[in-house]
Amino acid sequence: MKEALLKMHLAVFLWGFTGVLGRLITLNEFPLVWYRVLLSSLFFVAVLYYKKELKLITLKQFGRFFIIGAIIALHWCCFFGAIKYSNASIALVCLSTASIFTAILEPVALRTKFNYKEVLLGLIALLGVYFIYHFEFEYAFGIGLGVMAALLSTIFTLMNKKIVNDFKPRPMAFYEIFSAFLFLSLLTPLFMQYFPEVSFRPMGYDWLWLVILSLFCTVWGQSLALDALKKLSTFTTVLAVNLEPVYGVILAIIFLNENKELGWGFVLGVSLIAISVVLHSISMLPKENKFKQRLSVKRLFIRK
């Protein structure tokens, strides 16, 4: 159990580090994500080949993965765009608004009853984002992109839930990331037409940060999480994953000195979001069972 918990927290720590890498990489968000999904796809092929998990799928199955992969690509573009137009701390915190989108959209998509407690907790998180937006207005566009990234993450999570029983987690993640690469590659000529000034050429240490982002934060982070999930409960898993923005903000302060860029509005907003996260985690404690655990862990297939 201790080893599994250590693996999960290491995975969440790696996911939280994506915010720092997003600031360090000089590329625009579109080429940044393009390189990320390209390198991650190559690393995934090596891992799947080594573990003998690389399987062919039907055209219909690939079509479903392509749609999800496209949403993931847009999600990452919005996330890294939020970092570029605000900072890593704000972008990571905005992702916490996914709770309100999940509380509203999940009952509609899966035809289940509304959980009004989750809606209320989501509204608390949304209020926290409002305070950040209100008092950090110079980052308004970045905050908007961060909230959009949260909405897109909710959408592809719900889409994943409908197909989770048909595929193993690692091959499923590979096909979605590879689909994200194909989607962005198809969009590249159009992107270059409207944004000819954007360079696709990595500069300085960009290649190093891109490899770390793809190999460690994406492939290794997910592999650690998948191994840990075999032994961890739903409550422990969700509590650990909810620490991702916390790790991310701490890392941004350590490596980027972002505490100098943020005012008391950010602190107030983060406090409200943290309260919603803690209350959500506590609310899950008496509801654990194997079926819910199986659904919960599928949210971790594609992380930041």
C-alpha positions as CSV (number, residue, x, y, z in Angstrom):
1,M,0.0,0.0,0.0
2,K,2.8,2.5,0.9
3,E,4.6,1.8,-2.4
4,A,1.3,2.3,-4.4
5,L,0.6,5.6,-2.5
6,L,4.2,6.8,-3.2
7,K,3.7,5.9,-6.9
8,M,0.4,7.8,-7.1
9,H,1.8,10.9,-5.4
10,L,4.9,10.8,-7.7
11,A,2.5,10.6,-10.7
12,V,0.5,13.6,-9.5
13,F,3.7,15.5,-8.8
14,L,4.8,14.9,-12.4
15,W,1.4,16.1,-13.7
16,G,1.7,19.2,-11.6
17,F,5.1,19.9,-13.1
18,T,3.5,20.4,-16.5
19,G,2.7,24.0,-15.5
20,V,6.3,24.9,-15.0
21,L,7.4,23.2,-18.2
22,G,4.7,25.2,-20.1
23,R,6.3,28.4,-19.0
24,L,9.9,27.2,-19.7
25,I,9.1,26.0,-23.2
26,T,9.3,29.0,-25.6
27,L,7.0,27.5,-28.2
28,N,3.5,28.8,-28.8
29,E,0.8,26.5,-27.3
30,F,-0.1,24.9,-30.7
31,P,3.4,23.7,-31.7
32,L,4.1,22.9,-28.0
33,V,1.2,20.5,-27.9
34,W,2.0,19.1,-31.3
35,Y,5.5,18.1,-30.2
36,R,4.1,16.7,-27.0
37,V,1.7,14.4,-28.6
38,L,4.2,13.4,-31.2
39,L,6.9,12.5,-28.7
40,S,4.4,10.9,-26.3
41,S,3.1,8.7,-29.1
42,L,6.6,7.5,-29.9
43,F,7.4,6.7,-26.3
44,F,4.0,4.9,-25.9
45,V,4.8,2.7,-28.9
46,A,8.1,1.7,-27.3
47,V,6.3,0.9,-23.9
48,L,3.4,-1.0,-25.5
49,Y,5.8,-3.0,-27.7
50,Y,7.9,-3.9,-24.7
51,K,4.9,-5.0,-22.7
52,K,3.3,-6.7,-25.7
53,E,0.1,-4.6,-25.4
54,L,0.2,-3.0,-28.9
55,K,-3.0,-4.2,-30.6
56,L,-4.7,-3.2,-33.9
57,I,-8.2,-1.7,-33.7
58,T,-11.1,-1.4,-36.1
59,L,-11.7,1.7,-38.2
60,K,-14.9,2.4,-36.2
61,Q,-13.0,2.2,-32.9
62,F,-10.3,4.5,-34.2
63,G,-13.0,7.0,-35.3
64,R,-14.1,7.2,-31.6
65,F,-10.6,7.6,-30.4
66,F,-10.0,10.3,-33.0
67,I,-12.9,12.4,-31.7
68,I,-11.7,12.0,-28.1
69,G,-8.1,12.7,-29.2
70,A,-9.2,15.9,-30.9
71,I,-10.8,17.1,-27.8
72,I,-7.7,16.2,-25.7
73,A,-5.6,18.2,-28.2
74,L,-7.8,21.3,-27.9
75,H,-7.8,20.8,-24.1
76,W,-4.0,20.9,-23.9
77,C,-3.8,23.8,-26.3
78,C,-6.2,25.8,-24.0
79,F,-4.3,24.7,-20.9
80,F,-0.9,25.7,-22.2
81,G,-2.5,28.8,-23.7
82,A,-3.7,29.7,-20.3
83,I,-0.1,29.4,-19.0
84,K,1.2,31.6,-21.7
85,Y,-1.4,34.3,-21.2
86,S,-1.4,34.2,-17.4
87,N,0.9,31.9,-15.5
88,A,1.2,28.3,-14.4
89,S,-0.4,28.8,-11.0
90,I,-3.6,30.4,-12.5
91,A,-3.9,27.8,-15.3
92,L,-3.6,24.9,-12.9
93,V,-6.1,26.4,-10.4
94,C,-8.6,27.1,-13.2
95,L,-8.7,23.4,-14.0
96,S,-10.4,22.8,-10.7
97,T,-13.6,24.2,-12.2
98,A,-13.9,20.8,-13.9
99,S,-15.9,19.8,-10.8
100,I,-18.8,22.1,-11.7
101,F,-18.8,21.0,-15.3
102,T,-18.7,17.3,-14.3
103,A,-21.5,17.8,-11.7
104,I,-23.8,19.3,-14.5
105,L,-22.8,17.3,-17.6
106,E,-22.2,13.8,-16.1
107,P,-25.9,13.2,-15.1
108,V,-27.0,14.3,-18.6
109,A,-24.4,12.2,-20.5
110,L,-24.8,9.1,-18.3
111,R,-28.5,9.5,-17.6
112,T,-28.1,9.5,-13.8
113,K,-29.5,11.7,-11.0
114,F,-28.0,15.1,-10.3
115,N,-25.9,15.2,-7.2
116,Y,-26.7,18.6,-5.8
117,K,-23.9,18.4,-3.3
118,E,-21.4,18.1,-6.1
119,V,-23.1,21.0,-7.9
120,L,-22.8,23.1,-4.8
121,L,-19.1,22.2,-4.3
122,G,-18.5,23.0,-8.0
123,L,-20.1,26.4,-7.5
124,I,-17.7,27.1,-4.6
125,A,-14.8,26.3,-6.9
126,L,-16.3,28.5,-9.6
127,L,-16.6,31.4,-7.0
128,G,-12.9,30.9,-6.3
129,V,-12.2,31.4,-10.0
130,Y,-14.3,34.5,-10.0
131,F,-12.2,36.1,-7.2
132,I,-9.1,35.2,-9.1
133,Y,-10.6,36.7,-12.3
134,H,-11.9,39.8,-10.5
135,F,-8.7,40.7,-8.8
136,E,-6.2,39.4,-11.4
137,F,-7.9,41.0,-14.3
138,E,-4.7,41.4,-16.4
139,Y,-4.9,37.6,-16.7
140,A,-8.5,37.5,-17.9
141,F,-7.8,35.9,-21.3
142,G,-5.6,33.2,-19.7
143,I,-8.3,32.5,-17.0
144,G,-10.8,32.1,-19.8
145,L,-8.6,29.6,-21.6
146,G,-8.0,27.7,-18.3
147,V,-11.8,27.4,-17.7
148,M,-12.2,26.2,-21.3
149,A,-9.5,23.6,-20.7
150,A,-11.5,22.4,-17.6
151,L,-14.7,22.1,-19.7
152,L,-12.9,20.1,-22.4
153,S,-11.4,17.8,-19.9
154,T,-14.8,17.0,-18.5
155,I,-16.1,16.3,-22.0
156,F,-13.4,13.8,-22.9
157,T,-13.6,12.2,-19.5
158,L,-17.3,11.5,-20.0
159,M,-16.6,10.2,-23.5
160,N,-14.0,7.9,-22.1
161,K,-16.4,6.5,-19.6
162,K,-18.6,5.1,-22.4
163,I,-15.7,3.0,-23.8
164,V,-13.6,2.1,-20.8
165,N,-14.7,-1.5,-20.6
166,D,-13.6,-2.2,-24.1
167,F,-9.9,-1.4,-23.9
168,K,-6.9,-1.7,-21.6
169,P,-5.9,1.7,-20.1
170,R,-2.4,2.0,-21.7
171,P,-3.4,1.2,-25.3
172,M,-6.4,3.4,-24.9
173,A,-4.3,6.3,-23.8
174,F,-1.9,5.7,-26.7
175,Y,-4.6,5.7,-29.4
176,E,-6.1,8.9,-28.0
177,I,-2.8,10.7,-27.8
178,F,-1.8,9.5,-31.3
179,S,-5.2,10.7,-32.5
180,A,-4.5,14.1,-30.9
181,F,-1.2,14.2,-33.0
182,L,-3.1,13.4,-36.2
183,F,-5.7,16.0,-35.5
184,L,-3.2,18.8,-34.8
185,S,-1.1,17.7,-37.9
186,L,-4.2,18.1,-40.1
187,L,-4.8,21.5,-38.6
188,T,-1.2,22.7,-39.0
189,P,-1.5,24.1,-42.6
190,L,-4.6,26.1,-41.5
191,F,-2.8,27.3,-38.4
192,M,0.2,28.4,-40.3
193,Q,-2.0,30.2,-42.8
194,Y,-3.6,32.4,-40.1
195,F,-0.5,32.6,-37.8
196,P,2.5,32.6,-40.1
197,E,4.6,34.4,-37.4
198,V,4.4,31.4,-35.0
199,S,7.6,29.3,-35.1
200,F,7.6,25.5,-34.9
201,R,11.4,25.5,-34.2
202,P,12.3,24.7,-30.6
203,M,14.9,27.0,-29.2
204,G,17.5,26.7,-26.4
205,Y,16.5,24.0,-23.9
206,D,13.0,23.4,-25.5
207,W,13.9,19.9,-26.7
208,L,14.9,18.9,-23.2
209,W,11.7,20.3,-21.6
210,L,9.6,18.6,-24.4
211,V,11.2,15.2,-23.7
212,I,10.6,15.6,-20.0
213,L,7.0,16.7,-20.6
214,S,6.3,13.8,-22.9
215,L,8.3,10.9,-21.4
216,F,8.1,11.7,-17.7
217,C,4.9,13.8,-17.2
218,T,2.8,11.9,-19.8
219,V,4.0,8.3,-20.3
220,W,5.8,7.6,-17.0
221,G,3.3,9.6,-14.9
222,Q,0.4,7.6,-16.3
223,S,2.2,4.3,-16.0
224,L,2.9,5.0,-12.3
225,A,-0.8,5.9,-11.7
226,L,-2.0,2.8,-13.4
227,D,0.2,0.6,-11.3
228,A,-0.9,2.4,-8.1
229,L,-4.6,2.2,-8.9
230,K,-4.5,-1.6,-8.6
231,K,-4.1,-1.2,-4.8
232,L,-5.5,2.2,-3.9
233,S,-9.1,3.0,-3.0
234,T,-11.3,5.6,-4.7
235,F,-11.0,8.0,-1.9
236,T,-7.2,7.8,-1.7
237,T,-6.9,8.1,-5.4
238,V,-9.2,11.2,-5.7
239,L,-7.6,12.9,-2.7
240,A,-4.1,12.4,-4.3
241,V,-5.2,13.6,-7.8
242,N,-6.9,16.7,-6.2
243,L,-3.4,17.7,-5.0
244,E,-2.2,18.3,-8.6
245,P,-2.9,22.1,-8.6
246,V,-1.3,22.3,-5.1
247,Y,1.9,20.6,-6.3
248,G,1.8,22.7,-9.5
249,V,1.5,26.1,-7.6
250,I,4.2,25.1,-5.2
251,L,6.5,24.1,-8.1
252,A,5.7,27.4,-10.0
253,I,6.6,29.4,-6.9
254,I,9.9,27.5,-6.4
255,F,11.1,27.5,-10.0
256,L,9.3,30.5,-11.5
257,N,8.9,32.9,-8.5
258,E,5.2,33.3,-9.4
259,N,4.3,34.3,-5.9
260,K,5.6,37.8,-6.9
261,E,3.0,37.9,-9.8
262,L,0.0,37.0,-7.7
263,G,-2.1,39.2,-5.4
264,W,-4.5,38.5,-2.4
265,G,-7.3,37.8,-4.9
266,F,-5.5,34.7,-6.0
267,V,-5.0,33.5,-2.4
268,L,-8.7,34.0,-1.7
269,G,-9.7,32.2,-4.8
270,V,-7.4,29.3,-4.2
271,S,-8.7,29.0,-0.6
272,L,-12.3,28.6,-1.9
273,I,-11.2,26.0,-4.4
274,A,-9.2,24.1,-1.8
275,I,-12.3,24.0,0.5
276,S,-14.4,22.6,-2.3
277,V,-11.7,19.9,-3.0
278,V,-11.5,18.9,0.6
279,L,-15.2,18.7,1.0
280,H,-15.6,16.7,-2.2
281,S,-13.0,14.2,-1.0
282,I,-14.7,13.8,2.4
283,S,-18.1,13.3,0.7
284,M,-16.7,10.3,-1.2
285,L,-15.4,8.5,1.9
286,P,-18.6,6.6,2.8
287,K,-19.5,5.8,-0.7
288,E,-16.7,3.5,-1.8
289,N,-17.3,0.2,-3.6
290,K,-15.5,-1.6,-6.4
291,F,-17.8,-0.5,-9.1
292,K,-17.3,3.2,-8.3
293,Q,-13.6,2.7,-8.0
294,R,-13.5,1.3,-11.5
295,L,-15.3,4.4,-12.9
296,S,-13.3,6.8,-10.9
297,V,-9.8,5.6,-12.0
298,K,-10.8,6.0,-15.7
299,R,-10.6,9.7,-15.2
300,L,-6.8,9.4,-14.9
301,F,-6.1,8.1,-18.4
302,I,-5.1,11.4,-19.8
303,R,-3.8,13.9,-17.4
304,K,-2.1,17.2,-17.7
